[in-house]
Amino acid sequence: MLAKLKMALILCVIGAASGLGIVAVNSFTEDIIEQNRMREQLEIYFDLYGLDMPDSFDRDDEPRDIYCRWEAVGYDADRNRIGRIVTYCVEDERVSERAEVFDKDGNLLGKVFRVEHTNTFGLVVTLVALDTNNEIIEVRIARHENTPTYVRRIIDNHLEPFKGQDINDVSFYDGSTGATSTYGSIIHAVRATADNVVDDRALSDYRVFYPDAAYYERVFEYTLGCIDARIAVYDSDDELLGHVYPAWRANDHEEIALNIAISEGTFKGVRAARPDDRASEELLQALEKYEELDGLPIDDVEADFDETVYDPTINHLVTQAIIRCQESDEQREMREYFLWSRGWDDLVEIDHEILQSYQAHYDEDGDLLGHVYHGEIDTSGLSGAYDGGILKASVAVFADGTVSSVHLVASEESDFATRTLEDNIRIFFERSEGIDKDGLADAFSGSTTTASAFNEIVEAALDYENAREGD
């Protein structure tokens, strides 16, 4: 009996170990499959616009723009940038994805619409690639479950005529392809693209405030605080209608994402960003109370805030947007160092091995917030540096000796080294305040020599500020 129990226990252990092994292998395999799928998708998008095939890519599934789904950058073997793809959500269920493709210099090459359509014989995934004038570059079948011979007939003989046609005025459809179902999926994709070529979920949301909005431009992105960016909205005659300030804040229940619109001192309103799929019913109900403030001068809006009626978190976000809209260019730049900066002294030059100058900043009561230090270091003589060159940075240090913000001003290092450094800055410093010297070790652990050199500038600024305690 004991022997049987022992054998059963052994078999249980073996079974459990085998199960865990299968789970681990499946998880590992799923990651590889997903990576390969993403690489294939990236390569197709690059190929549509004549870009070189990437040897590697970095993907960001949490871009700052709330309307983006994901973005990716492709690199060659030397980690030089080849191009970039940013994908967006589309309200029309026929279009699964809209992707904007950029070259290595950030120039927009065009947009790709990914349409998934199921016909009688199965799924057909079609890509419709447009140039910046909305002319069709190519219609391509990316994947299908249809009869291969019929699909090959369509690819070889019936996709070429779409090239060069204006997506809003496609005048040629072939009625005798011999592959009616497959070609029907192609027609479906082209028409869905035409219906959504000007579709932009952000623009749709902005039209709630500005019905005549034709396009918009992100004119400034904020590093510190709850306001993401300053977005200028224009009509079809290129006239500025006003601005939208995307804002976010996490509370106990959800991450609140809002659009706050202000035009020439008038409050145009506050609404949920992407209300259909992100906002809770609780948030939408809270926002309804703010509609009575639409059209008021911004000074009256702040005066009307009553926390027994309005939500304090939304109040804070609206107040921050009002502050941002009243800033001069200089104030906007200075508040990227210290969020609560309201005044500052002239630059003071100093004799230091790394630091060249500093500037004192003050809050609205005239109390010292801290100092901004500007420094540079030559990485060319450092072991492990890529190309080497001058690295310039600005570091804002609170008077208590912690970091408020850091900014890469210029880099002569390679694109890869600079990109790695920018990623470190974004992950560890963006939107955070009060990082001390010990926290820098975590921020730059395992990073490149370039990032370590940047860290030297940050540490020099901290040391200089800490030495002021006895002043």
C-alpha positions in Angstrom: 0.0 0.0 0.0 2.8 2.4 1.0 4.6 1.6 -2.3 1.5 2.4 -4.3 1.1 5.8 -2.5 4.7 6.5 -3.1 4.4 5.7 -6.8 1.2 7.9 -7.0 3.1 10.8 -5.4 6.0 10.4 -7.8 3.6 10.4 -10.7 1.8 13.5 -9.4 5.1 15.3 -9.1 6.1 14.3 -12.6 2.7 15.4 -13.9 2.9 18.7 -12.2 6.5 19.3 -13.4 5.4 18.3 -17.0 2.4 20.7 -16.8 4.6 23.6 -15.6 7.0 22.8 -18.4 4.3 22.8 -21.0 3.0 26.2 -19.7 6.5 27.7 -19.8 7.1 26.4 -23.3 3.7 27.7 -24.5 4.3 31.1 -23.0 7.8 31.3 -24.5 6.4 30.1 -27.8 3.6 32.6 -27.8 6.1 35.5 -27.2 8.2 34.3 -30.2 5.1 34.0 -32.4 3.9 37.5 -31.4 7.4 38.9 -32.1 7.6 37.2 -35.5 4.1 38.4 -36.3 5.0 42.0 -35.4 8.2 41.8 -37.4 6.3 40.5 -40.4 3.7 43.3 -40.1 6.4 46.0 -39.7 8.3 44.6 -42.7 5.1 44.8 -44.8 4.5 48.4 -43.9 8.1 49.3 -44.6 8.0 47.5 -47.9 4.9 49.3 -49.1 6.8 52.6 -48.9 10.2 51.4 -50.2 12.0 51.4 -46.9 14.8 48.9 -46.1 13.9 45.9 -44.1 14.7 46.3 -40.4 17.1 44.0 -38.6 15.4 44.9 -35.3 12.7 47.0 -33.9 11.5 48.6 -30.7 7.8 48.6 -29.9 5.9 50.8 -27.5 2.4 49.5 -26.5 1.8 52.5 -24.2 2.5 55.7 -26.3 1.8 59.1 -24.8 -1.0 59.9 -27.3 -4.1 58.2 -26.0 -5.5 57.7 -29.5 -2.5 55.5 -30.5 -2.7 51.8 -30.3 1.1 51.1 -30.6 4.1 52.5 -32.3 7.4 50.9 -33.4 10.8 52.0 -34.7 12.8 49.8 -37.1 16.6 49.8 -37.1 19.3 48.4 -39.4 22.2 46.1 -38.2 24.1 49.1 -36.8 21.0 50.3 -34.9 20.5 53.3 -37.2 16.8 54.3 -37.5 15.2 53.2 -40.8 11.6 54.3 -40.2 8.7 54.5 -37.7 5.1 53.3 -37.6 2.3 54.7 -35.5 -1.0 52.9 -35.4 -4.3 54.4 -34.5 -7.8 53.1 -33.5 -10.6 53.7 -36.1 -14.2 54.0 -35.1 -15.4 52.1 -38.1 -15.5 48.4 -37.2 -14.6 47.5 -40.8 -11.1 48.9 -40.4 -9.0 47.1 -37.8 -6.1 49.5 -37.9 -4.8 52.7 -39.5 -1.0 53.0 -39.5 1.1 56.1 -40.3 4.5 55.4 -41.8 7.4 57.7 -41.4 10.9 57.7 -42.8 14.1 57.9 -40.7 13.9 61.7 -40.6 10.3 61.7 -39.3 8.7 62.6 -42.6 5.2 61.2 -43.1 5.2 58.9 -46.1 1.5 57.8 -46.0 -1.2 55.8 -44.3 -2.0 52.1 -44.4 -5.5 50.9 -43.7 -5.8 47.3 -42.5 -9.2 45.7 -43.3 -10.3 42.2 -42.2 -13.3 40.9 -44.1 -14.8 37.4 -44.0 -16.4 36.2 -47.2 -18.0 32.9 -48.1 -14.7 31.1 -48.1 -13.1 32.7 -45.1 -11.0 35.6 -43.9 -9.2 38.1 -46.2 -6.8 40.7 -44.7 -6.2 43.5 -47.1 -3.8 46.5 -46.8 -4.6 49.7 -48.6 -1.6 52.0 -48.7 -2.0 55.7 -49.5 0.5 58.5 -50.1 0.1 61.9 -48.4 -2.2 63.0 -51.2 -4.5 60.1 -50.6 -3.6 58.3 -53.8 -3.4 54.6 -53.7 0.2 53.3 -53.6 -0.8 49.7 -53.5 -3.6 47.3 -52.5 -2.1 44.1 -51.0 -3.5 40.9 -49.6 -1.6 40.3 -46.3 -3.3 37.1 -45.3 -6.2 35.0 -46.5 -8.2 31.8 -46.0 -9.6 31.7 -49.5 -8.8 29.2 -52.3 -5.1 29.9 -53.2 -5.5 29.6 -57.0 -8.3 32.3 -56.9 -6.3 34.5 -54.6 -3.2 34.2 -56.9 -5.4 35.2 -59.9 -6.5 38.4 -58.0 -2.9 39.2 -57.0 -1.5 38.7 -60.5 -4.2 40.4 -62.5 -6.6 42.6 -60.6 -4.8 44.7 -57.9 -2.5 46.7 -60.2 -5.3 49.0 -61.6 -5.9 50.5 -58.2 -2.4 52.1 -58.1 -2.4 55.8 -58.6 -6.2 56.3 -58.1 -7.5 58.8 -55.7 -9.1 56.8 -52.8 -12.0 59.2 -52.8 -12.7 58.7 -56.5 -11.9 55.1 -57.4 -13.3 54.8 -60.9 -12.2 51.2 -61.8 -13.6 48.0 -60.5 -13.2 44.7 -62.4 -16.5 42.8 -62.7 -15.0 39.7 -64.4 -12.2 38.4 -62.2 -13.3 34.8 -61.9 -12.8 35.1 -58.1 -15.9 37.0 -57.1 -15.7 36.4 -53.3 -12.0 37.3 -53.0 -12.3 40.4 -55.2 -15.4 41.3 -53.2 -13.3 41.5 -50.1 -10.9 43.7 -51.9 -13.7 46.1 -53.0 -14.9 46.0 -49.4 -11.4 47.1 -48.2 -11.1 49.9 -50.7 -14.5 51.3 -49.9 -13.9 51.0 -46.1 -10.6 52.9 -46.6 -12.4 55.6 -48.6 -15.0 56.0 -45.9 -12.3 56.4 -43.2 -9.5 58.2 -44.9 -10.2 61.3 -43.0 -11.3 59.4 -39.9 -9.4 60.3 -36.9 -10.7 59.5 -33.4 -8.8 62.5 -31.9 -10.3 64.8 -34.5 -13.8 63.4 -33.9 -13.4 64.2 -30.2 -12.0 67.7 -30.9 -15.0 68.4 -33.1 -17.2 68.3 -30.1 -15.6 71.6 -29.1 -14.8 72.9 -32.7 -17.4 71.6 -35.2 -15.4 73.1 -38.1 -12.1 71.4 -37.2 -10.3 70.0 -40.2 -6.9 69.1 -38.7 -4.8 69.6 -35.7 -1.1 69.8 -34.7 0.6 68.9 -31.4 2.5 72.1 -30.9 4.0 71.3 -27.5 4.4 68.2 -25.4 4.7 68.6 -21.6 7.1 66.6 -19.6 5.9 67.4 -16.1 2.4 67.4 -14.6 -1.0 66.1 -15.7 -1.3 67.9 -19.0 0.1 65.9 -21.9 0.3 68.4 -24.7 -0.9 71.6 -26.3 -2.8 70.8 -29.5 -3.7 73.5 -32.0 -7.0 72.9 -33.9 -7.5 74.4 -37.4 -10.4 74.7 -39.9 -10.1 74.0 -43.6 -8.9 77.5 -44.3 -5.9 77.0 -41.9 -7.5 79.4 -39.3 -6.8 78.6 -35.7 -10.0 77.6 -33.9 -8.4 77.1 -30.5 -6.5 74.6 -28.4 -7.1 71.2 -26.7 -5.2 70.1 -23.7 -5.2 66.3 -23.2 -5.0 65.6 -19.5 -4.8 62.5 -17.3 -4.9 61.5 -13.7 -5.2 58.2 -11.9 -7.6 57.9 -9.0 -8.7 54.9 -6.9 -11.0 53.5 -9.5 -9.6 54.4 -13.0 -7.2 56.4 -15.0 -9.0 59.5 -16.1 -8.3 60.8 -19.6 -9.8 64.1 -20.6 -9.7 66.6 -23.4 -10.0 70.3 -22.2 -10.6 72.9 -24.8 -9.8 76.6 -24.5 -10.1 79.3 -27.2 -9.0 82.9 -26.8 -9.7 83.0 -23.1 -13.0 81.1 -23.4 -13.6 77.7 -21.9 -15.0 75.5 -24.7 -15.5 72.5 -22.4 -14.1 69.3 -20.9 -15.0 65.8 -22.2 -13.7 62.3 -21.8 -11.1 61.2 -24.3 -12.3 58.3 -26.4 -15.5 58.1 -24.3 -16.9 55.1 -26.1 -14.3 52.6 -24.9 -12.3 54.2 -22.1 -14.5 56.3 -19.8 -16.6 54.8 -17.0 -20.2 55.7 -16.5 -19.2 57.4 -13.3 -16.8 59.7 -15.1 -19.3 60.5 -17.9 -21.9 61.4 -15.3 -19.5 63.6 -13.4 -18.5 65.4 -16.7 -22.2 66.2 -17.5 -22.2 68.8 -14.7 -19.3 70.7 -16.4 -21.3 71.3 -19.6 -23.0 74.3 -18.0 -19.5 76.0 -17.9 -19.1 75.8 -21.7 -18.6 79.2 -23.2 -17.6 81.0 -20.0 -14.4 83.1 -19.7 -11.7 81.0 -18.1 -11.6 83.3 -15.0 -15.3 82.7 -14.3 -14.8 78.9 -14.7 -12.3 78.7 -11.8 -14.4 81.0 -9.7 -17.4 78.7 -10.2 -15.7 75.5 -9.0 -17.7 74.2 -6.0 -16.4 70.8 -4.9 -19.8 69.9 -3.5 -21.0 70.1 -7.1 -18.0 69.4 -9.2 -15.4 66.6 -9.0 -12.1 67.7 -7.4 -10.0 65.6 -9.7 -11.6 67.1 -12.8 -11.4 70.6 -11.2 -7.6 70.1 -10.8 -7.1 69.0 -14.4 -9.2 71.9 -15.8 -7.3 74.4 -13.6 -4.0 73.0 -14.9 -5.1 73.4 -18.5 -6.2 77.0 -17.8 -2.7 77.7 -16.3 -1.0 76.2 -19.3 -3.1 78.2 -21.8 -2.1 81.5 -20.2 1.7 80.8 -20.3 4.1 82.6 -22.5 6.7 80.5 -24.5 9.3 81.3 -21.9 7.0 80.3 -19.0 6.1 77.1 -20.8 9.8 76.3 -21.2 10.7 77.1 -17.6 7.9 75.0 -16.2 9.3 72.0 -17.9 12.1 72.2 -15.3 9.9 72.8 -12.2 6.1 72.3 -12.5 5.4 75.1 -10.0 8.0 77.5 -11.3 6.7 81.1 -11.5 9.9 83.2 -11.5 13.6 82.7 -12.2 16.9 84.6 -12.1 19.3 85.1 -15.0 21.8 82.4 -15.8 25.0 82.4 -13.6 28.1 81.0 -15.2 30.3 78.8 -13.1 33.8 77.3 -13.2 33.2 73.6 -13.1 34.6 70.5 -14.9 31.1 69.5 -16.1 28.6 72.3 -15.3 28.7 75.6 -17.2 25.8 77.5 -15.6 22.8 77.5 -13.3 19.6 79.4 -12.8 17.5 79.8 -9.6 13.7 79.2 -9.8 11.0 80.4 -7.4 7.3 79.5 -6.7 4.4 81.9 -6.8 5.2 83.0 -3.2 8.8 83.9 -4.2 10.3 80.9 -2.3 13.2 79.1 -3.8 12.3 75.8 -5.6 15.7 74.9 -6.7 18.2 75.4 -9.5 18.5 74.3 -13.1 22.1 73.3 -14.1 23.4 73.1 -17.6 26.3 70.9 -18.3 28.1 68.9 -20.9 30.6 66.0 -21.1 32.7 64.5 -24.0 32.0 60.7 -24.3 34.7 60.1 -27.0 37.3 59.2 -24.5 35.1 56.9 -22.5 35.5 53.1 -22.7 32.5 51.4 -24.3 31.2 54.6 -25.9 29.7 54.1 -29.4 30.8 57.0 -31.6 31.7 59.4 -28.9 31.0 63.1 -28.9 29.5 66.0 -26.8 26.6 65.2 -24.6 24.6 68.3 -23.3 22.0 68.1 -20.6 19.9 70.3 -18.3 19.1 69.1 -14.7 16.5 70.7 -12.4 17.3 70.0 -8.8 15.0 70.9 -5.9 16.5 72.7 -3.0 16.2 69.5 -0.9 18.7 67.8 -3.2 16.3 65.7 -5.3 15.8 65.8 -9.1 12.7 67.5 -10.5 13.5 66.8 -14.2 16.3 66.1 -16.6 16.5 67.0 -20.3 18.8 65.8 -23.0 19.7 69.0 -24.9 22.1 67.6 -27.5 23.9 64.4 -28.3 26.7 63.6 -30.9 26.5 59.9 -30.0 25.0 57.3 -32.3 21.2 57.1 -32.9 21.0 53.9 -30.9 23.0 55.2 -27.9 20.9 58.4 -27.9 17.6 56.5 -28.2 18.6 54.2 -25.3 19.3 57.3 -23.2 16.0 58.9 -24.2 14.2 55.7 -23.1 15.9 55.8 -19.7 14.9 59.4 -19.2 11.3 58.7 -20.3 11.0 55.6 -18.0 12.6 57.0 -14.9 12.3 60.7 -15.0 9.3 61.7 -17.0 6.4 62.9 -14.8 8.2 62.1 -11.6 9.6 64.5 -9.1 12.0 64.1 -6.2 14.5 61.4 -7.4 17.5 61.3 -5.1 21.0 60.3 -5.8 20.4 56.7 -4.8 17.5 56.5 -7.3 19.9 57.4 -10.1 21.6 54.0 -9.6 18.4 52.3 -10.5 17.7 54.6 -13.4 20.9 53.9 -15.1 21.7 50.3 -14.0 22.7 48.2 -17.0 22.5 51.1 -19.4 25.0 52.2 -22.0 28.2 54.1 -21.5 26.4 57.1 -23.0 23.7 57.0 -20.3 26.3 56.6 -17.6 28.0 59.8 -18.9 24.6 61.5 -18.8 24.4 60.3 -15.2 27.7 62.1 -14.4 26.1 65.4 -15.4 23.1 64.7 -13.2 25.3 63.7 -10.3 27.4 66.8 -10.7 24.3 68.9 -10.5 23.1 67.1 -7.4 26.5 67.5 -5.7 26.6 71.2 -6.5 23.1 71.7 -5.2 23.8 69.7 -2.0 26.9 71.8 -1.4 24.6 74.8 -1.1 23.1 73.6 2.1 25.7 75.4 4.1 25.4 78.6 2.1 
